[in-house]
Amino acid sequence: MTAAPDPSALPTTVRFVRDNRRLLAFGLLTAFFSSFGQTYFIGTFGDALKAEFSLSDGQFGGLYSIATLASAFALTWTGRQFDRLPLRRYVTWVVVGLVVAAVLMSTARNVWMLGLALFALRHTGQGLMSHTSGTSMARAFDGARGKALSIAAMGYPLGQAVLPAIAVAGVAFLGWRATWGLVVLVLLVLVAPGLRWLLHGVEDHGEENHTDESGAGSSGGGKPKAVLGGAQESSTGVSTAAASASSAGLSASAPSSSSATLTTVSLPEVSLPDSVLPLPPVQDDDAWTRSRVLRDPRFWFVLPAAIAPGFILTGVFFHQSTLVAAKGWDLATWTALFIVYSAFQIGGSLGAGPLVDRVTARAVLPFFLLPMTAGLVLLVVGGGLGIWLAPAFLATQGITAGLSMTLSGALWAELYGVRHLGAIRATVTSFGIMGTAASPVGMGALLDRGVSMDTLAWLAVGYLVVAMLGVAIGLRGGKRSMREVV
């Protein structure tokens, strides 16, 4: 008889994925289905929407930017609810909101309804689904935070590679309204129940454990209640299941050190079932609330770099037809080469995970914009490469985008802890969405005034250099205590 393989002999990453497969799948799928609110998905309906509502390119772009900007402002409140509600309830409301948005889009009869639908899609899709994916991974994992974020972030390039093509086929064969009707069906039948099932047995935080902005906990100093397959944490912070095992004199292997941990006290070693996905308790983290973070100079030095990839790439992709025409490329060839962008984005994200776990996100942050900067310079000076310039440009942009997906989840947890991580990341995400709202309009206005794509590329390079200098200055002093912020 062949002996069963020894779990300890498996590679570390394989064991990590196996032990945390449901929670990691939750993070990946929320990132994947955020595509319904992303520019690359909504953009596939652009021609049909402009024709249906008699909109020019400028009018449609302006409406889209207004909807995106409104979404950013709303996210500062809705994203904060992540810290107040149990995760299953929170993600259910997010998916319900995305269903409503898709219904509005499929039934829109005038420009006002279209604007409302765009706002709802951007807010629930790009905003809250992405927010849920990154924040849940950053909160759930400590020592393996980078690895978890990099795995979950693969949902973005996978969605970018798969869903726009399906949308184009749907519009061609069914029409744009029926295609959005199919989105509603997928969300109701597959996404909502699937995400709730993946979180079965996990109650990581909720109103009873909410800590307000002043840093005062409403119960037990902010210690969360953890429900693990029916075992509830006692008032002493020790799981009743663990206590029972201890009293019975049971002994088993402890969970892998790369997995998420439940408590910070010393417990008897207890083996948890594979389906159990415990989340760590909310730590004090020196009481970094959102209001105190906004008074921390480091935040403002780092923020321009954190939002740079989304700001620049949204503008480039929104005006990609102008870029392709300026470079003399074929549009069909350009879109076919997007697989290069997705592949390097996945590679950048997966490579960033172990790197962040080894040297921290703070150490990687000063360098993650270098590939994007090099690609923009190449875009201007590499005209002699012809069409081969396109995959080289997309590869460099994909690397930075992939690094950004992992870094954005880990950085804020490293700097400010996880107690108010939902509120902090919601604030960062809202600034990022403001950037994605501004770039299509700003670049479009400059293009209308005769500014070339090469000049825009040089402007972007200048922005990136300033952003990298800001990171070097802002993180120079290392980790600060909240007490140093007035």
BAVO-470963 format. One record per atom (N, C-alpha, C): residue in one letter; x, y, z. Coordinates in steps of 0.001 Angstrom, whole numbers, plus 500000, padded with zeros to 6 digits. Atoms other than C-alpha are relative to their C-alpha. Example, Ala and Ser with C-alpha at 12.3 -4.5 7.8 and 13.67 -1.06 7.14 Angstrom:
<pts>
a500890498810500000 a512300495500507800 a500900501200500000 s499180498810499940 s513670498940507140 s499230501090500730 
</pts>
This chain:
<pts>
m500847498806500000 m500000500000500000 m500883501245500000 t499212498765500104 t501329503406499025 t499664500930501146 a500222499094498871 a501782505724501971 a499514501352499509 a500498498665500335 a499944509037501964 a501154500990500046 p498901499026500018 p502195511975501096 p500036500812501282 d499805499201498800 d503621513864504029 d499716501459499683 p500318498609500291 p502008517360504082 p501195500916500181 s498852499123499757 s505242518825505443 s500989499981498849 a499076500095501125 a507043517679502298 a499563500867498822 l500489499158501082 l504897519887500075 l500710501344500024 p499429498654500019 p506339523240498897 p499175500949500874 t500658499096499064 t505527526090501262 t498771500658499394 t501126499312500627 t503287527931498802 t498839499047499766 v501061500987500227 v501363524751497936 v499266499712501306 r500642500235498701 r500729524057501641 r499156501212500402 f500728498780499643 f499686527668502150 f498673500089499245 v501229499955500801 v497157527533499291 v499039498912500440 r500863501102499572 r495864524140500424 r499322500309501328 d500535499756498668 d495394525217504032 d499030501181500038 n500826498784499981 n493718528519503133 n499232500176498696 r500518499942501358 r492122527643499820 r498688500766499890 r501303499348500138 r488632528924500560 r500114501513500159 l499855498567499811 l489663532310501874 l500772500636498844 l499262499489501149 l492189532770499061 l499109500035498756 a500939500001501127 a489516531793496529 a499021501164500117 f500880498842499786 f487239534425498080 f500679501278499526 g499282498805500414 g489890537092497585 g500186500074498499 l499796500019501445 l490616536018494007 l498703500275499246 l501263499845500718 l486953535855492991 l499400501397500168 t500494498624499860 t486010539232494469 t500816500935499104 a499203499211500940 a488918540700492481 a499556499734498561 f500398500366501359 f487828538813489347 f498684500680499612 f501313499463500338 f484206539949489494 f499883501507500227 s499964498541500013 s485190543536490231 s500072500513498569 s499891499633501415 s485713543529486433 s498722500634499470 f501262499448500494 f482017544338485957 f499922501515500201 g499981498560499802 g482800547833487229 g501288500657499539 q498711499470500423 q486247548273485655 q499917500608498595 t500005499295501280 t487066550503482680 t500126499039498826 y499776500897501128 y488282547629480499 y498760499191499647 f501248500723500293 f484878545881480808 f498923500947499494 i501036499042500406 i482535548871480618 i500340500597498644 g499586499414501269 g484598550238477724 g499583499195498791 t500422500822501139 t483564547307475520 t498575500343499552 f501363499579500359 f480016548732475571 f499974501446499507 g499948498580500295 g481216552241474678 g499299500396498724 d500615499641501281 d480211552341471010 d498484499821500045 a501443500245499926 a476797550805471726 a499301501051500860 l500614499008499117 l476098553226474575 l499984501385499357 k499964498691500662 k477201556280472604 k498954500078498889 a501008500018501060 a474978555246469708 a498580500037500578 e501341500080499393 e472002554458471961 e499545501336500567 f500370498764499320 f472102557754473851 f500514501258499296 s499551498872500827 s473540559981471085 s501039500851500721 l498939499322499266 l476688560869473039 l501265500048499149 s498690499901500635 s479967562128471648 s501041499345500907 d498932500564499180 d483294560787472859 d500225500836501250 g499785499114498859 g483760563823475089 g498869499932501010 q501149500059499098 q480248563633476528 q499978498691500785 f499979501289499318 f480534559939477304 f501150499943501008 g498864499972499077 g483976560419478831 g499730500872501211 g500335499124498879 g482724563302480956 g499010499359500954 l500983500687499163 l479723561320482199 l500658498888500803 y499289501097499330 y481991558398483028 y500881500529501128 s499128499430498980 s484411560613484943 s499197500533501179 i500849499510498908 i481618562256486947 i499513498837500856 a500459501175499261 a480246558833487885 a501128499408500848 t498852500547499276 t483715557654488900 t500371500879501186 l499662499080498925 l484386560762490970 l498979499907501139 a501036500158498970 a481058560421492786 a500197498694500761 s499733501280499353 s481943556798493490 s501120500133501024 a498877499824499083 a485207557883495103 a499554500656501301 f500476499326498789 f483443560215497520 f499129499072500845 a500879500914499261 a480840557589498451 a500796498897500681 l499217501120499477 l483542554987499059 l500585500294501378 t499440499688498686 t484902556849502074 t499051499581501114 w500954500469498992 w481697555868503901 w499696498514499826 t500374501407500198 t480696552551502324 t501179499065500247 g498834500835499743 g484240551198502462 g500287499850501476 r499770500028498560 r484432552046506146 r499128498960500698 q500893500976499382 q481548549674506855 q500639498611500060 f499273501268499905 f483998546809506265 f500463499746501428 d499535500149498620 d485263547479509798 d498857499764500974 r501154500062499098 r481730547372511238 r499165498733499836 l500895501114500293 l479977544428509585 l500769498693499864 p499404501302500314 p480710540695509464 p500245499902498499 l499576500015501392 l482437539904506198 l498943499390499081 r501033500621500846 r479668537618504880 r498871500971499714 r501074499029500203 r477063540307505413 r500460501136499101 y499487498879500783 y479273543012503941 y500075499638498517 v499843500353501404 v480083541141500736 v498643499709499361 t501344500212500542 t476419540171500336 t499394501320499548 w500530498681500377 w475411543834500342 w500737500561498792 v499239499520501157 v478196544629497889 v499501499344498712 v500479500704501192 v477005541959495442 v498580500436499653 v501353499496500261 v473393543103495844 v500074501363499302 g499829498707500656 g474531546615494958 g500460499862498565 l499529500227501365 l476347545282491897 l498875499459499119 v501175500481500739 v473173543439490837 v499103501167499614 v500825498822500286 v471177546670491118 v500636500842498902 a499300499214501014 a473834548456489055 a499842499388498617 a500140500671501296 a473671545840486281 a498562500091499488 v501406499839500402 v469855546012486268 v499770501403499456 l500139498620500478 l470028549806485937 l500610500162498619 m499352499884501302 m472436549479483031 m499163499332498914 s500753500730501026 s470317546909481194 s498665500653499681 t501322499382500195 t467137549011481592 t500070501512499797 a499866498542500122 a468541552562481176 a499306500505498737 r500749499441501126 r466288554696478965 r500399501426499676 n499559498633500257 n467926558098479216 n501390500188500595 v498632499738499562 v471272559699479987 v500105500013501520 w499950499939498538 w470377560257483641 w500065498607500599 m499933501384499523 m469709556568484191 m501347499368499672 l498687500520500372 l472907555761482322 l501068500488500981 g499041499457499044 g474873558076484618 g499897499321501355 l500204500674498725 l473322556476487701 l500534498568499950 a499499501371500151 a474118552996486365 a501528499973500000 l498543499939500017 l477727553986485671 l500557500249501395 f499576499750498619 f478055555378489195 f499910498722500828 a500198501203499192 a476650552187490738 a500999498905499606 l499029501004500446 l478892549950488607 l501406500334500489 r498663499611499562 r482018551932489386 r500142499855501512 h499912500023498547 h481179552098493078 h500036498582500554 t500071501355499456 t480233548483493712 t501018499062499367 g499058500871500686 g482494546878491114 g501435500407500243 q498621499545499838 q485730548820490849 q500312500359501443 g499741499537498643 g485344550283494333 g499899498920501062 l500236500843498824 l483803547878496829 l500450498551499819 m499507501370500188 m484588544491495269 m501516499957500131 s498540499936499859 s488254545489494956 s500388500252501450 h499739499677498595 h488177546967498456 h499839498762500882 t500254501208499217 t486716543750499869 t501109498975499801 s498946500976500279 s489314541581498154 s501288500351500732 g498719499628499413 g492379543508499280 g499972500101501509 t500061499790498557 t491217544396502774 t499819498692500747 s500194501289499319 s490040540889503662 s501301499204500027 m498726500717500010 m493396539422502611 m501001500639500959 a499049499314499119 a495416542073504449 a499653499792501464 r500416500201498613 r493359541581507615 r500186498551500436 a500014501412499626 a493323537786507515 a501383499413500212 f498667500596499960 f497027537147507061 f501009501017500503 d498976499114499459 d500020538553508894 d501354499652499379 g498693500370500512 g503285536744508186 g499995499681498511 a500105500340501424 a502043535613504749 a499082500963499269 r500915499003500595 r500132538791503904 r500323500238498527 g499626499738501383 g502110539467500730 g499632498847499084 k500324501170500807 k501647535921499471 k498499499913499754 a501455500062500147 a497893536012500112 a499500501074499042 l500428498907500867 l497481539386498411 l500382499739498548 s499574500257501375 s499469538305495364 s499139498931499346 i500869501048500549 i497332535182494931 i498620500556499697 a501323499419500217 a494060537070495350 a500012500983498839 a499923498969501044 a495232539844493010 a500050499417498600 m500042500610501328 m495483537342490146 m498610500109499386 g501343499843500530 g491735537842489827 g499868501169499042 y500100498826500881 y492292541245488183 y500458499697498579 p499607500302501380 p494370540159485171 p499201498855499382 l500837501061500543 l492298536993484820 l498672500563499494 g501229499349500449 g489159539110484641 g500224500829498755 q499681499174501159 q490838541462482194 q500225499158498752 a499721500859501141 a491881538565479981 a498753499288499477 v501137500848500366 v488511536766479971 v498721500790499735 l501338499421500044 l485500539000480588 l499761501004498873 p500272499099501124 p485938541788477979 p499704499259498695 a500255500768501221 a486109539195475185 a498597499400500012 i501356500534499882 i482921537577476490 i498970501109499780 a500915498874500164 a481262541007476634 a499868500398498530 v500043499654501426 v482213541774473021 v499155498988499235 a500803501033500658 a480747538449471890 a498528500131500369 g501382499832499571 g477615539069473961 g499307501151499294 v500588498853500694 v477031542492472427 v499737499653498542 a500144500342501410 a477535541078468933 a498821499057499753 f501022501027500243 f475114538152469337 f498683500269500725 l501207499815499206 l472645539289472008 l499555501452500124 g500302498596499742 g472841543062472182 g500509500397501376 w499373499570498754 w474215545178474986 w499065499882501205 r500927500116498860 r471068545152477151 r499898498555500492 a500090501417499609 a470739541364477120 a501300499526500646 t498731500388499397 t474435541048477918 t500065500433501456 w500047499575498596 w473977543101481081 w498978499171500788 g500923500918499336 g470983540883481863 g500684498703500402 l499224501195499655 l473350537905481773 l500921500263501190 v499186499637498838 v475622539742484209 v499179499888501277 v500895500110498839 v472668540010486607 v499816498544500389 l500231501427499735 l472011536277486273 l501229499350500632 v498767500572499454 v475648535365486933 v500199500431501450 l499824499494498639 l475771537563490026 l499046499331500983 l501007500570499102 l472563536148491495 l500181498497500194 v499975501466499955 v473069532474490668 v501352499459500455 l498669500533499718 l476839532056491004 l500778500800501034 v499083499204499196 v478633534951492633 v499536500139501439 a500484499767498632 a476450535769495650 a500046498734500861 p499929501203499151 p475946532195496937 p501410499429500092 g498645500548499969 g479488531199495979 g500896500705501005 l499173499253499059 l481157533968497967 l499580499743501443 r500469500293498642 r478977533319501000 r500426498606500442 w499582501358499651 w479798529615500864 w501485499966500356 l498565499990499727 l483525530325500761 l500312500550501384 l499789499412498676 l483175532311503991 l499263499251501101 h500741500751498986 h481135529658505780 h500912499651501180 g499226500294498800 g482363529334509362 g500913501121500428 v499120498884499656 v484175532686509387 v499163501219500344 e500576498721499585 e482910535668511367 e501142500793500603 d498742499398499561 d485940537901511604 d499834501302500745 h500170498718499330 h484538541197512783 h498558500414499824 g501374499566500097 g481258542965513325 g499723501165500905 e500363498823499240 e479338545715515032 e500308499853501477 e499769500173498578 e479729544147518446 e501463500186500367 n498578499849499743 n483510544464518076 n500542501286499424 h499544498788500671 h483635547833516369 h500713500926500965 t499265498994499261 t486187550307517601 t499824501324499292 d500305498744500668 d485243553901516912 d501265500776499696 e498876499209500470 e487449556615515479 e500837500555501142 s499219499499498877 s488519557710518923 s500957498956500540 g499134501089499564 g490154554317519425 g499435499223501166 a500612500712498881 a487773553177522180 a499151498875499497 g500770501158500440 g486373549721521739 g498651499966500676 s501341500100499456 s482695549061522246 s499771498724500767 s500122501211499220 s483233545635523677 s501332499335500151 g498807500767499731 g486133544001525315 g501248500557499398 g498802499424500555 g488676546463524017 g500221499695498551 g499876500222501429 g487929545598520421 g500356498584499621 k499653501388500349 k488629541861520608 k498841499397499220 p501085500520500818 p486635540159517845 p499513498647500475 k500533501341499781 k484385537178518149 k500325499165498772 a499685500874501116 a485575534274515999 a499150498753500104 v500817501195500030 v483177531504515021 v500650499016499047 l499274500978500795 l484983528410513776 l499270498678500059 g500730501265500048 g482693525609512797 g499190499749501252 g500837500127498829 g480499526288515819 g500714500288501285 a499252499685498792 a483288526939518329 a500141501499500121 q499961498558499801 q483078530423519779 q501055500369501019 e498944499562499115 e485850532345521433 e499403500455501329 s500494499627498688 s485369532779525149 s500490501379500378 s499634498662499569 s485755536004527089 s501466500122500324 t498568499943499719 t489334535078527890 t500833500059498741 g499265499959501257 g490236535063524205 g500435498647499522 v499619501356500386 v490683531287524013 v498789499314499411 s501093500711500638 s488551529279521622 s499501498891500904 t500559501067499185 t486141526969523423 t500376498642499456 a499557501275500577 a487145524246520984 a501398499675500477 a498636500225499527 a490777524709521964 a500000499659501474 a500060500266498576 a489850524777525647 a499553498574500264 s500471501364499830 s487949521524525273 s501090499002499674 a498910500898500367 a490877519903523514 a501054499955501084 s498992499949498950 s493193521064526259 s499570499192501204 s500468500706498811 s491018519722529038 s499972498498499789 a500027501435500288 a490813516372527291 a501381499425499824 g498624500468500135 g494583516215527043 g500372499654498586 l499724500297501390 l494525516176523261 l501194500801499531 s498864499300500592 s497576517123521231 s500029499699498519 a499936500172501453 a497898517702517502 a500906501055499442 s499091499059500653 s499930519600514980 s499375501369499945 a500471498626500111 a499651523377515017 a499860500368498551 p500132499545501374 p498512525180511878 p501316500565499514 s498782499463500614 s501206526258509456 s500210501441500375 s499689498626499622 s502986529453510418 s499678500979498913 s500338499094501086 s502171530905506995 s498521500251499905 s501434499813500047 s498436530610507645 s499587501107500937 a500527498980499121 a496236533190509274 a499832499431501397 t500121500453498628 t496221532943513082 t498776500611500645 l501238499553499387 l493206533301515330 l500221500925501164 t499830499201498803 t494511534673518597 t501452500336500209 t498625499593499726 t497580536327520015 t500505499426501309 v499557500626498762 v497694534333523271 v500532498614499692 s499464501337500181 s499529531049523701 s498901498978500232 l501051501003499926 l497205528113523062 l500613498614499877 p499570501364500282 p497559524349523151 p499954499754498507 e499964500255501426 e498431523003519732 e498777499180499611 v501234500645500421 v495150522111518024 v499962499992498479 s500120500090501448 s494719520876514461 s498601500424499589 l501288499515500476 l491947522752512646 l499637499311498696 p500406500610501271 p489884521233509822 p500383500889498836 d499628499232501180 d490761522280506272 d499001501095499697 s501034499020500344 s487436524126505971 s500009501201500922 v499961498888499063 v488234526355508924 v500956501069499484 l499189498907500518 l489533529768507815 l500003501129501007 p500058498998498954 p490216531758510979 p500652501309499573 l499412498692500216 l490917535473510834 l500607500477501306 p499332499572498772 p493283537153513295 p499192501049500728 p500723498989499254 p491948539341516069 p500491501388499655 v499625498616500210 v491965543085515764 v500985500407501081 q498997499586499049 q495150544340517394 q499846501485500306 d500092498584499641 d495584547684519105 d500662500880498956 d499299499307501064 d498136548815516489 d500178501482500273 d499739498630499603 d498730552013518451 d498887500943499573 a501201499185500243 a495203553241517560 a500122500898498788 w499942499215501229 w495872554397513988 w498610500046499380 t501299499797500623 t492421555683513042 t500183500764498695 r499899499309501281 r491642557200509657 r500344501472500180 s499734498577499800 s491635560752511017 s501466500243500378 r498597499847499615 r495082560237512561 r500925499689498826 v499206500295501193 v496406558672509370 v500057501221499087 l500035498822500870 l495307561756507450 l500839501150500544 r499109498982499437 r497418563855509818 r501460499554499990 d498644500527500060 d500474561678509247 d500649500430498684 p499363499552501250 p502861563313506709 p500407498857499088 r499601501131500832 r504015559879505514 r498916499623499004 f501119500379500864 f500569559199504104 f500003500835498726 w500070499099501153 w500697562227501814 w501236499893499120 f498809500221500817 f504259561515500696 f499865498722499166 v500102501296500663 v503375557929499759 v498825499933499031 l501243500115500773 l499894558482498296 l500189500199498501 p499859499842501452 p500959559857494859 p500569498767499306 a499456501226500587 a503007556714494223 a498977498873500026 a500976501079499861 a500243554413495471 a498915500062498929 i501080499868500975 i497676555813493023 i500513500201498579 a499428499696501312 a500078556380490106 a499625498980498918 p500318500946501078 p499499553086488190 p498573500132499495 g501386499862500429 g495721553462488170 g499755501296499260 f500174498694500625 f495893557154487283 f500529499999498567 i499372499952501323 i498254556705484335 i499389498976499047 l500474501049500902 l497001553396482940 l498540500198499598 t501390499732500389 t493320554408483042 t499951501005498864 g499962499020501082 g494124557443480924 g500516499408498700 v499427500614501204 v496266555408478514 v498991499069499339 f500936500960500579 f493677552659478070 f498721500666499507 f501210499306500447 f490764555088477788 f500251500662498644 h499647499335501263 h492585556884474946 h500911499124499150 q499102500907500710 q494225553785473493 q499868500114498484 s500138499852501451 s492771554372470021 s500853501153499481 t499149498877500387 t494569557721469910 t501471499598500036 l498623500471499908 l497813556092471062 l500354499107498825 v499746500932501095 v497546553335468461 v500135500748498676 a499928499222501235 a496887555847465686 a501283500819499933 a498787499173499974 a499774558067466790 a501246499168499714 k498838500860500202 k502189555115466714 k499944499225498684 g500120500705501275 g500888553742463417 g499799498514500147 w500246501416499782 w499901550408464915 w498607499610499515 d501318500525500343 d496956548202464011 d499228499737501285 l500778500122498767 l494165548290466601 l499746498549500374 a500248501417499712 a493387544579466272 a501248499339500581 t498754500556499472 t497048543706466842 t500246500480501421 w499822499421498664 w497206546039469852 w499139499276501027 t500887500666499046 t494183544442471526 t500401498543500198 a499557501389499865 a495521540948470806 a501199499898500933 l498801500011499165 l498733541889472614 l499699500258501474 f500343499786498598 f496828542574475834 f500299498781500862 i499637501191499241 i497605539013476824 i501392500163500608 v498669499727499455 v501186540234477321 v499879500799501290 y500222499188498798 y499986542855479776 y499502499129501158 s500572500853498952 s497921540280481713 s501038499019500545 a498995500971499560 a500769537749481816 a501036500651500910 f498998499335499174 f503302540237483177 f499382500583501268 q500676499543498788 q500730541613485598 q499908498877501020 i500047501157499105 i500237538136487046 i501391499702500547 g498639500255499550 g503987537613487166 g500477501006501032 g499616498979499035 g504539540912488936 g499327499821501338 s500737500194498753 s501845540175491485 s500526498795500777 l499505501197499329 l503069536651492233 l501426500192500513 g498646499746499542 g506669537808492445 g500051500934501188 a500011499035498901 a505750540625494803 a499624499358501326 g500460500606498751 g504084538331497347 g501131499506500889 p498876500456499170 p507152536419498599 p500986501120500322 l499073498893499759 l509235539575498221 l499530500878501151 v500567499191498908 v506905541550500485 v500128499268501324 d499883500771498766 d506896538744503040 d501437499952500502 r498600500111499618 r510689538658503000 r500589501336500439 v499326498725499715 v511650542353502976 v499040501127500357 t501083499054499698 t508298544191503649 t499633500862498791 a500490499127501069 a506203546357501354 a500703501349500024 r499315498702499898 r507952549476502670 r501325499981499257 a498713500092500677 a511255548231501260 a499847499927498482 v500201500166501439 v509796547409497827 v499419501268499368 l500758498875500551 l507676550543497390 l500848501010499230 p499241498982500749 p510471552956496325 p500385499590498583 f499503500475501282 f511249550766493292 f498901499502499053 f500991500689500814 f507911549443491993 f499553500805498792 l500384499170501144 l507327552380489625 l501064500040498908 l498917499958500994 l510634551880487790 l499623499329498672 p500373500591501306 p509258549422485142 p499041500887499208 m500942499117500694 m506369551765484334 m500717501210499425 t499245498842500467 t508752554710484064 t500826499645498775 a499186500436501135 a511085552785481761 a499138499761498764 g500882500258501126 g508155551712479579 g499508501273499333 l500456498725500568 l506913555280479142 l501127500702499241 v498858499438500730 v510401556451478192 v500195499255498683 l499856500810501202 l510643553579475718 l498917500340498982 l501095499655500894 l507269554570474270 l500340501219499149 v499636498772500716 v508752557931473269 v501213499782499098 v498721500085500729 v512262556960472158 v500144498721499183 g499848501302500659 g511625553440470823 g499198499852498736 g500808500074501214 g509790554312467641 g500563499069498950 g499382500868500989 g512276552328465583 g499646498530500157 l500371501397499763 l510987549093467115 l498719499598499276 g501248500300500693 g507716549363465217 g498972499387500936 i501046500630499203 i504932547117466448 i500562499265501199 w499409500682498857 w507397545337468761 w500093500909501227 l500035499081498866 l507313548451470902 l498765499768500866 a501256500188499272 a503727547625471868 a500115498938501093 p499897500986498915 p504392544339473744 p501028500391501056 a499018499562499005 a507488545847475388 a499377501013500950 f500680498997499171 f505408548797476622 f498983499335500925 l501025500661499191 l502559546571477812 l500622499134501089 a499341500843498996 a504978544236479621 a500460500835501190 t499520499159498895 t506542547059481649 t498846500550500829 q501154499492499266 q503154548494482542 q499348498888500830 g500572501131499273 g501920545028483544 g500792499653501245 i499177500301498825 i504869544481485893 i499658500948501145 t500315499036498940 t504178547689487804 t498580499822500504 a501392500217499568 a500430547023487839 a499907498788500912 g500010501195499148 g501053543548489286 g500627500256501353 l499377499642498725 l503449544852491929 l499059500859500834 s500896499081499291 s500940547547492821 s498861499267500689 m501128500718499422 m498137545061493432 m500358499373501338 t499566500618498745 t500135543287496138 t500432501046501013 l499492498976499091 l501837546339497620 l498878500810500624 s501071499145499480 s498618548320497977 s499244499334501142 g500659500686498903 g497164545630500208 g500861499905501242 a499118500231498856 a500216545101502397 a500514501284500645 l499332498797499503 l501617548618502746 l499273500642501169 w500741499259498974 w498848550212504776 w499864499193501284 a500012500841498796 a498639547239507143 a501340500096500725 e498683499872499379 e502396547519507735 e500164501347500707 l499801498663499447 l502290551254508343 l499057500302501156 y501023499535499075 y499063551566510318 y499235498887500709 g500692501086499328 g497966548099511470 g498682499659499352 v501223500515500622 v494684546321510818 v498727500392500721 r501228499691499262 r492271547699513435 r499043500838499161 h500837499139500832 h490975550452511117 h500372499867498534 l499495500174501350 l492314548953507914 l498927500229498945 g501070499776500973 g488939549005506176 g499806501473499701 a500182498559500193 a488519552740506732 a501206500619499299 i498786499431500591 i492141553494505804 i500088499645498520 r499924500403501406 r492101551457502591 r498868500596499187 a501092499346500726 a488713552902501656 a500385501422499623 t499547498638500291 t490246556365501894 t501010499998498862 v498999500098501071 v493220555331499739 v499321499662498678 t500701500395501219 t490912553654497238 t499212501153499419 s500767498853500496 s488753556771497025 s500909500990499284 f499048499132500705 f491821558840496140 f500397499386498667 g499660500669501249 g492748556230493552 g498908500135498964 i501116499863500932 i489291556372492014 i499899501428499488 m499958498613500476 m489527560168491885 m501022500148498877 g498986499960501050 g492703559676489876 g499516499386498708 t500508500640501210 t491031557274487480 t498868500805499381 a501029499115500557 a488207559795487096 a500634501188499292 a499382498786500545 a490574562685486375 a500794499735498730 s499079500207501118 s492942561053483899 s499320499947498625 p500609499970501340 p490505560361481000 p499627501412499561 v500395498638500343 v489168563915481142 v501222500886499793 g498806499163500107 g492564565538481751 g500800499713498747 m499265500338501213 m494360563632479008 m499212500367498753 g500831499644501147 g491425564155476663 g500039501489499712 a499938498545500184 a491491567923477245 a501329500416499382 l498689499669500559 l495221568051476524 l500110499538498542 l499992500473501380 l494796565957473377 l499188500920499104 d500823499061500779 d492030568302472196 d500749501296499718 r499209498779500179 r494511571178472600 r501253499765499154 g498899500281500895 g496995569466470338 g501239499427500649 v498857500614499326 v499304567938472954 v500151498563499501 s499768501331500571 s500898564773471545 s500047498936501088 m499895501107499066 m500903561346473158 m501410499897500570 d498632500024499487 d504695561557473438 d500187501020501117 t499904498981498950 t504402564771475445 t499285499536501264 l500720500539498849 l501810563138477692 l500839498936500708 a499134501022499399 a504228560251478228 a501105500642500831 w498962499303499231 w506978562650479317 w499412500617501273 l500650499455498804 l504534564352481706 l499778498900501037 a500206501128499090 a503717560951483177 a501317499576500646 v498682500331499445 v507435560208483608 v500371500985501093 g499713498996498979 g507858563485485482 g499200499757501277 y500837500306498836 y504950562596487767 y500565498811500780 l499490501197499337 l506445559168488495 l501299500281500747 v498745499658499322 v509872560606489339 v499713500740501298 v500366499257498790 v508304563061491799 v499379499051501033 a500634500954499087 a506206560225493285 a501031499122500686 m498966500840499398 m509283558048493838 m500830500785501004 l499298499161499026 l511078560931495532 l499165500173501264 g500888499882498847 g508043561366497781 g500051498771500890 v499902501233499225 v508233557715498838 v501311499965500776 a498695500027499335 a511934558022499616 a500021500933501203 i500052499051498887 i511258561051501808 i499041499521501085 g501033500357499036 g508081559759503431 g500334498806500851 l499688501218499256 l509435556369504461 l501399500007500584 r498621499916499534 r512870557592505451 r500127499670501480 g499893500195498550 g512107557461509162 g499478498676500492 g500520501296499564 g510621553951509179 g498621500123500631 k501318500052499391 k507574553071511272 k499883500972501144 r500202499002498979 r506186555846513415 r498893499570500962 s501064500197499042 s504085555730516526 s498919501043499790 m501094499056500115 m500664557308516453 m500207501199500908 r499809498907499049 r501752559389519432 r500885501101499442 e499168498966500606 e504188561246517178 e499171500926499111 v500864499202500864 v501261562585515110 v499110500855500864 v500797499087499197 v499624565635516620 v498564499977499536 
</pts>
